Amino acid sequence: EIFLSAHADDIQGRVLEVADSTYTRQFGGHRVNQSDILHPVPGNPRATLVADLGTGEGVRDDLFDCIICTQTLQLIYSVETAIASLSRMLKPSGVLLLTVPGISQICREDMEETGDYWRFTTASLERLLRPGFDSAVEIRAVGNVYATTAFLHGVAAEELDVEALAHVDKQFQMLLTARAVKRA
């Protein structure tokens, strides 16, 4: 949420979010004139767009000013196709706000239902994003050994030292964020 709050001004115009519109409403406010929800298969009554990022099926070109895609790419095997699909869906100069896991446990439910395929680093995410977004990519990692160990042990954030959590150690990339602007 800190990442999305820092880029709240990008959440404007026509915005697409995966699965629901929680972050669009929370951070976009009056700047959003249309909020769309993407779901990969029919059945989500809130979905305004059914499209498969992993195949590109149902993906429409140059439609959105901003796409919010949080903790989703690890669930799509064809991750390069998914990123190309996200790029295609953005209008020229549109902004992708993306989060992906670095160091984390797998999601057992996702493994059994759809798959949980990937964990990322700043280097891998940059190589994946660069072709569709050129030089307008900002990637950051958060985490350190303290935060990662606590996360893997399931310790609640309220039980931890906030100052110690804030320190970033590039060797313990627990969560990655990316702001990528589509070529104009």
VEXVEXZA-883320 format. One record per residue: residue number from 0; residue in one letter; x, y, z of N, C-alpha, C, O in turn. Coordinates in pm, whole numbers, plus 50000, padded with zeros to 5 digits. Layout:
REC  seq  type   n_c1   n_c2   n_c3  ca_c1  ca_c2  ca_c3   c_c1   c_c2   c_c3   o_c1   o_c2   o_c3
REC  NUM     A      X      Y      Z      X      Y      Z      X      Y      Z      X      Y      Z
...
END
This chain:
REC  seq  type   n_c1   n_c2   n_c3  ca_c1  ca_c2  ca_c3   c_c1   c_c2   c_c3   o_c1   o_c2   o_c3
REC    0     E  50081  49881  50000  50000  50000  50000  50086  50126  50000  50045  50228  49946
REC    1     I  50203  50119  50060  50294  50235  50058  50332  50266  49914  50335  50383  49875
REC    2     F  50362  50164  49836  50397  50181  49694  50282  50245  49618  50304  50343  49546
REC    3     L  50161  50194  49632  50046  50248  49560  50014  50391  49605  49977  50475  49524
REC    4     S  50028  50417  49733  50006  50551  49784  50106  50651  49723  50070  50764  49690
REC    5     A  50230  50607  49710  50334  50694  49652  50306  50725  49505  50352  50827  49453
REC    6     H  50232  50638  49437  50202  50656  49295  50053  50679  49271  50002  50648  49163
REC    7     A  49985  50732  49371  49841  50754  49360  49804  50844  49243  49698  50826  49182
REC    8     D  49888  50941  49209  49858  51030  49097  49851  50955  48964  49786  51002  48871
REC    9     D  49917  50840  48953  49911  50759  48831  49776  50687  48817  49737  50647  48707
REC   10     I  49707  50672  48927  49579  50600  48927  49470  50700  48889  49408  50762  48975
REC   11     Q  49450  50713  48757  49359  50814  48705  49305  50771  48570  49358  50679  48507
REC   12     G  49199  50838  48525  49138  50806  48396  49067  50672  48403  48994  50643  48498
REC   13     R  49090  50591  48302  49032  50457  48299  49134  50360  48359  49245  50347  48308
REC   14     V  49096  50294  48467  49188  50210  48545  49139  50065  48544  49020  50038  48562
REC   15     L  49232  49974  48524  49204  49831  48532  49277  49774  48652  49394  49804  48676
REC   16     E  49206  49691  48728  49267  49621  48840  49229  49474  48828  49121  49441  48780
REC   17     V  49317  49386  48871  49294  49243  48863  49212  49198  48985  49246  49229  49099
REC   18     A  49104  49124  48960  49018  49057  49058  48918  49147  49130  48803  49107  49146
REC   19     D  48957  49265  49173  48862  49358  49235  48916  49500  49221  49023  49520  49165
REC   20     S  48844  49597  49272  48884  49738  49253  48923  49806  49384  48913  49928  49395
REC   21     T  48966  49730  49481  48998  49785  49613  49100  49898  49605  49076  50006  49659
REC   22     Y  49212  49875  49539  49317  49978  49534  49279  50094  49443  49318  50208  49469
REC   23     T  49204  50068  49339  49157  50176  49252  49074  50274  49334  49094  50395  49325
REC   24     R  48981  50223  49413  48895  50308  49496  48976  50375  49606  48957  50494  49634
REC   25     Q  49066  50300  49668  49141  50353  49782  49238  50464  49742  49253  50562  49814
REC   26     F  49304  50449  49628  49409  50543  49592  49376  50632  49471  49444  50731  49449
REC   27     G  49273  50597  49394  49241  50675  49274  49144  50788  49299  49158  50897  49242
REC   28     G  49045  50763  49382  48948  50866  49417  48884  50932  49296  48845  50865  49200
REC   29     H  48873  51063  49303  48806  51141  49199  48882  51144  49066  48826  51184  48964
REC   30     R  49008  51101  49066  49087  51102  48941  49044  50990  48846  49075  50994  48727
REC   31     V  48973  50890  48897  48931  50775  48817  48793  50804  48758  48697  50830  48831
REC   32     N  48782  50799  48624  48650  50819  48564  48587  50688  48520  48467  50684  48492
REC   33     Q  48665  50579  48515  48609  50446  48490  48700  50342  48554  48822  50343  48535
REC   34     S  48639  50253  48629  48712  50146  48697  48668  50013  48640  48550  49979  48642
REC   35     D  48765  49936  48588  48736  49805  48533  48806  49698  48616  48911  49723  48677
REC   36     I  48746  49579  48618  48801  49466  48692  48824  49352  48594  48734  49313  48520
REC   37     L  48947  49300  48595  48984  49189  48507  48974  49059  48584  49017  49049  48699
REC   38     H  48918  48959  48519  48916  48824  48573  48948  48728  48459  48904  48752  48346
REC   39     P  49024  48620  48484  49068  48534  48374  48961  48443  48316  48973  48397  48202
REC   40     V  48855  48416  48393  48749  48327  48345  48613  48386  48384  48604  48461  48481
REC   41     P  48509  48354  48310  48375  48403  48348  48337  48351  48487  48382  48245  48530
REC   42     G  48254  48428  48555  48206  48384  48685  48221  48487  48795  48152  48478  48897
REC   43     N  48310  48584  48779  48324  48689  48879  48221  48797  48845  48238  48867  48744
REC   44     P  48116  48813  48925  48011  48908  48891  48058  49054  48887  47992  49138  48825
REC   45     R  48170  49083  48951  48224  49220  48950  48311  49247  48828  48341  49363  48797
REC   46     A  48352  49143  48758  48443  49159  48644  48375  49234  48530  48262  49204  48492
REC   47     T  48446  49332  48476  48398  49404  48358  48475  49360  48234  48438  49395  48122
REC   48     L  48582  49284  48254  48663  49234  48143  48710  49093  48176  48775  49071  48278
REC   49     V  48678  48999  48090  48727  48862  48105  48838  48847  48001  48813  48854  47880
REC   50     A  48959  48825  48049  49074  48811  47959  49180  48727  48028  49191  48728  48151
REC   51     D  49255  48654  47950  49362  48568  48001  49496  48634  47968  49539  48634  47853
REC   52     L  49559  48690  48068  49687  48758  48046  49793  48662  47993  49880  48702  47916
REC   53     G  49786  48536  48034  49885  48437  47996  49879  48394  47850  49978  48347  47795
REC   54     T  49761  48409  47788  49748  48373  47646  49724  48495  47558  49745  48491  47437
REC   55     G  49680  48603  47620  49642  48723  47545  49498  48719  47496  49451  48814  47435
REC   56     E  49428  48608  47522  49290  48594  47478  49199  48692  47554  49199  48695  47677
REC   57     G  49122  48771  47479  49031  48868  47538  49096  49000  47572  49028  49093  47616
REC   58     V  49227  49012  47551  49300  49135  47582  49271  49239  47474  49282  49210  47354
REC   59     R  49235  49358  47516  49209  49467  47422  49324  49566  47426  49384  49590  47531
REC   60     D  49355  49623  47311  49470  49714  47299  49435  49859  47336  49324  49905  47312
REC   61     D  49534  49928  47393  49531  50074  47413  49403  50124  47480  49341  50217  47430
REC   62     L  49365  50063  47590  49238  50095  47654  49251  50168  47787  49164  50248  47823
REC   63     F  49358  50142  47861  49364  50190  47998  49475  50292  48020  49582  50285  47960
REC   64     D  49445  50387  48109  49544  50487  48149  49635  50430  48257  49751  50470  48269
REC   65     C  49582  50337  48336  49658  50277  48446  49609  50135  48468  49489  50107  48459
REC   66     I  49702  50045  48495  49668  49908  48534  49736  49880  48668  49857  49902  48684
REC   67     I  49657  49832  48763  49709  49791  48893  49709  49638  48895  49604  49575  48886
REC   68     C  49828  49581  48906  49842  49435  48902  49928  49393  49021  50051  49394  49015
REC   69     T  49861  49355  49130  49933  49321  49252  49928  49170  49276  49823  49107  49272
REC   70     Q  50046  49115  49303  50062  48975  49343  49984  48880  49252  49907  48796  49300
REC   71     T  50003  48893  49121  49932  48814  49022  50025  48737  48930  49998  48621  48897
REC   72     L  50135  48797  48887  50220  48735  48784  50277  48600  48824  50302  48517  48738
REC   73     Q  50297  48577  48952  50352  48448  48995  50254  48334  48969  50294  48217  48971
REC   74     L  50129  48365  48944  50026  48264  48921  50005  48233  48773  49923  48149  48738
REC   75     I  50080  48302  48686  50066  48285  48541  50194  48223  48487  50301  48283  48496
REC   76     Y  50183  48104  48431  50302  48036  48382  50370  48114  48269  50492  48129  48269
REC   77     S  50292  48164  48175  50347  48238  48060  50366  48385  48099  50297  48473  48047
REC   78     V  50458  48409  48190  50475  48541  48248  50515  48646  48143  50472  48761  48152
REC   79     E  50596  48609  48045  50634  48705  47940  50514  48746  47857  50500  48863  47822
REC   80     T  50427  48652  47826  50304  48684  47753  50215  48773  47839  50152  48866  47787
REC   81     A  50208  48747  47968  50125  48827  48058  50173  48972  48061  50092  49064  48057
REC   82     I  50304  48992  48066  50357  49129  48068  50331  49198  47935  50297  49316  47932
REC   83     A  50347  49125  47825  50315  49181  47693  50167  49217  47685  50131  49319  47626
REC   84     S  50080  49134  47742  49937  49163  47743  49907  49290  47823  49828  49373  47778
REC   85     L  49969  49304  47938  49950  49425  48018  49995  49549  47942  49928  49652  47945
REC   86     S  50108  49539  47874  50158  49651  47795  50060  49686  47682  50030  49803  47659
REC   87     R  50012  49584  47613  49917  49607  47503  49790  49676  47551  49734  49759  47479
REC   88     M  49745  49645  47671  49620  49699  47723  49632  49847  47761  49532  49918  47767
REC   89     L  49753  49891  47787  49773  50031  47826  49772  50122  47704  49820  50086  47596
REC   90     K  49716  50241  47722  49727  50345  47621  49873  50389  47615  49947  50367  47712
REC   91     P  49918  50451  47506  50052  50509  47506  50067  50606  47625  49978  50686  47653
REC   92     S  50178  50597  47693  50208  50672  47815  50127  50625  47937  50132  50688  48042
REC   93     G  50053  50514  47923  49981  50457  48037  50078  50394  48136  50191  50359  48100
REC   94     V  50034  50380  48260  50121  50335  48368  50075  50200  48425  49958  50181  48458
REC   95     L  50171  50109  48435  50150  49981  48504  50210  49993  48644  50327  50027  48660
REC   96     L  50127  49966  48746  50174  49958  48884  50166  49811  48923  50057  49753  48929
REC   97     L  50281  49753  48951  50293  49608  48963  50365  49571  49092  50463  49635  49131
REC   98     T  50315  49468  49159  50390  49408  49269  50399  49258  49244  50306  49196  49193
REC   99     V  50513  49202  49280  50537  49058  49266  50617  49010  49387  50688  49088  49450
REC  100     P  50605  48881  49420  50682  48830  49532  50828  48804  49496  50861  48767  49383
REC  101     G  50912  48826  49593  51051  48784  49583  51064  48658  49668  51024  48549  49627
REC  102     I  51119  48675  49786  51132  48563  49879  50998  48543  49948  50952  48631  50021
REC  103     S  50935  48430  49926  50810  48400  49996  50776  48253  49981  50829  48182  49896
REC  104     Q  50687  48210  50067  50640  48073  50057  50542  48063  49940  50491  48164  49892
REC  105     I  50517  47942  49895  50417  47923  49790  50278  47927  49852  50262  47909  49973
REC  106     C  50181  47950  49769  50042  47948  49814  49986  47812  49778  49963  47782  49660
REC  107     R  49964  47730  49877  49921  47592  49854  49790  47585  49776  49775  47501  49687
REC  108     E  49693  47673  49807  49566  47673  49736  49587  47703  49587  49529  47638  49501
REC  109     D  49671  47804  49558  49698  47838  49418  49773  47726  49347  49748  47700  49230
REC  110     M  49863  47660  49418  49937  47548  49358  49841  47440  49312  49858  47384  49203
REC  111     E  49742  47410  49393  49649  47303  49362  49545  47343  49258  49503  47260  49178
REC  112     E  49503  47471  49258  49397  47515  49168  49450  47563  49033  49408  47512  48929
REC  113     T  49540  47659  49036  49585  47719  48910  49735  47714  48889  49782  47718  48776
REC  114     G  49809  47705  48996  49955  47706  48987  50014  47828  49057  49952  47934  49061
REC  115     D  50131  47811  49108  50209  47919  49171  50350  47896  49120  50422  47811  49173
REC  116     Y  50390  47971  49017  50506  47935  48937  50635  48013  48965  50744  47957  48953
REC  117     W  50625  48139  49001  50743  48224  48996  50766  48303  49124  50673  48335  49197
REC  118     R  50892  48332  49148  50938  48433  49243  51038  48517  49165  51105  48467  49075
REC  119     F  51047  48644  49197  51122  48738  49113  51235  48806  49190  51239  48804  49313
REC  120     T  51326  48865  49114  51431  48952  49167  51423  49082  49088  51353  49089  48987
REC  121     T  51493  49184  49134  51493  49309  49058  51550  49285  48918  51502  49345  48821
REC  122     A  51649  49199  48907  51711  49172  48776  51614  49101  48682  51602  49138  48566
REC  123     S  51544  49000  48732  51451  48927  48644  51334  49016  48605  51289  49012  48490
REC  124     L  51283  49095  48698  51170  49182  48667  51208  49289  48565  51130  49322  48476
REC  125     E  51326  49342  48579  51371  49442  48481  51382  49381  48341  51339  49442  48244
REC  126     R  51438  49263  48331  51449  49197  48199  51312  49165  48140  51294  49170  48019
REC  127     L  51217  49133  48224  51083  49104  48176  51008  49231  48131  50935  49228  48032
REC  128     L  51026  49339  48203  50952  49462  48173  51014  49547  48062  50942  49615  47989
REC  129     R  51144  49543  48051  51214  49633  47958  51161  49628  47814  51145  49735  47755
REC  130     P  51132  49513  47752  51088  49512  47613  50958  49590  47587  50947  49657  47484
REC  131     G  50863  49584  47676  50736  49651  47653  50729  49792  47706  50637  49868  47672
REC  132     F  50826  49829  47790  50818  49959  47855  50943  50043  47838  50949  50154  47889
REC  133     D  51042  49992  47768  51165  50065  47737  51233  50115  47863  51248  50040  47958
REC  134     S  51272  50240  47865  51352  50290  47978  51266  50347  48091  51320  50386  48194
REC  135     A  51137  50351  48073  51049  50410  48174  51004  50305  48276  50885  50286  48297
REC  136     V  51101  50238  48339  51071  50134  48437  51146  50166  48566  51267  50185  48566
REC  137     E  51071  50171  48676  51131  50191  48809  51099  50068  48893  50982  50038  48918
REC  138     I  51201  49997  48935  51180  49875  49014  51248  49893  49149  51361  49940  49158
REC  139     R  51176  49854  49252  51231  49860  49387  51201  49729  49459  51100  49663  49433
REC  140     A  51290  49693  49547  51269  49575  49632  51261  49622  49776  51329  49716  49816
REC  141     V  51178  49555  49852  51174  49580  49995  51200  49448  50066  51171  49340  50015
REC  142     G  51254  49461  50184  51281  49342  50264  51422  49342  50319  51509  49416  50272
REC  143     N  51443  49260  50417  51572  49237  50478  51562  49103  50549  51456  49041  50551
REC  144     V  51670  49058  50607  51666  48925  50669  51566  48920  50784  51499  48818  50803
REC  145     Y  51555  49027  50859  51459  49033  50971  51315  49021  50920  51238  48938  50968
REC  146     A  51279  49104  50822  51144  49103  50767  51113  48969  50699  51004  48915  50716
REC  147     T  51208  48918  50624  51186  48792  50552  51168  48676  50648  51079  48593  50630
REC  148     T  51252  48669  50749  51241  48561  50847  51107  48568  50920  51040  48467  50939
REC  149     A  51068  48688  50960  50939  48705  51028  50824  48665  50936  50730  48599  50978
REC  150     F  50831  48707  50809  50727  48674  50711  50715  48523  50692  50605  48469  50692
REC  151     L  50829  48457  50675  50828  48313  50652  50780  48235  50776  50728  48124  50763
REC  152     H  50798  48294  50893  50751  48230  51017  50607  48270  51050  50549  48218  51146
REC  153     G  50549  48361  50972  50411  48402  50995  50391  48496  51113  50283  48501  51171
REC  154     V  50495  48571  51148  50485  48665  51259  50408  48789  51211  50436  48842  51104
REC  155     A  50313  48835  51290  50232  48952  51255  50318  49078  51258  50406  49093  51342
REC  156     A  50290  49168  51165  50366  49293  51155  50359  49374  51284  50455  49442  51319
REC  157     E  50246  49367  51354  50229  49442  51479  50326  49396  51588  50351  49468  51684
REC  158     E  50379  49277  51574  50471  49223  51674  50617  49258  51645  50707  49221  51720
REC  159     L  50640  49330  51535  50778  49355  51489  50820  49499  51510  50737  49588  51525
REC  160     D  50949  49520  51510  51009  49652  51521  50996  49723  51386  51057  49681  51288
REC  161     V  50917  49830  51381  50888  49901  51256  51016  49956  51192  51032  49951  51070
REC  162     E  51106  50008  51274  51233  50060  51220  51315  49951  51153  51372  49973  51046
REC  163     A  51320  49836  51215  51397  49724  51159  51333  49674  51029  51404  49630  50939
REC  164     L  51202  49681  51019  51133  49640  50896  51163  49733  50779  51168  49690  50664
REC  165     A  51183  49860  50809  51201  49961  50704  51335  49950  50631  51348  49995  50517
REC  166     H  51434  49892  50695  51566  49878  50632  51555  49786  50509  51494  49680  50515
REC  167     V  51616  49829  50398  51614  49748  50276  51752  49687  50254  51852  49757  50253
REC  168     D  51755  49556  50238  51877  49482  50207  51856  49416  50071  51771  49329  50058
REC  169     K  51933  49456  49972  51914  49407  49835  51932  49256  49823  51890  49197  49723
REC  170     Q  51992  49193  49921  52011  49048  49916  51888  48972  49966  51880  48850  49952
REC  171     F  51792  49044  50024  51670  48981  50075  51549  49052  50017  51479  49126  50086
REC  172     Q  51526  49030  49889  51419  49095  49816  51288  49019  49839  51257  48922  49770
REC  173     M  51214  49064  49938  51092  48994  49977  50974  49031  49888  50894  48945  49851
REC  174     L  50964  49156  49853  50857  49206  49768  50917  49304  49669  51002  49386  49704
REC  175     L  50873  49296  49544  50921  49388  49442  50805  49471  49391  50694  49422  49373
REC  176     T  50834  49599  49367  50736  49688  49309  50793  49743  49180  50914  49760  49165
REC  177     A  50704  49771  49086  50748  49829  48959  50646  49930  48910  50525  49906  48915
REC  178     R  50696  50042  48865  50616  50141  48793  50674  50146  48654  50790  50181  48634
REC  179     A  50591  50111  48556  50638  50104  48418  50544  50185  48330  50422  50169  48336
REC  180     V  50602  50273  48247  50524  50358  48159  50537  50307  48016  50648  50286  47967
REC  181     K  50423  50286  47950  50426  50237  47812  50479  50346  47720  50449  50465  47736
REC  182     R  50556  50303  47623  50610  50397  47526  50499  50480  47463  50392  50429  47431
REC  183     A  50525  50609  47446  50427  50698  47382  50423  50673  47232  50347  50738  47160
END
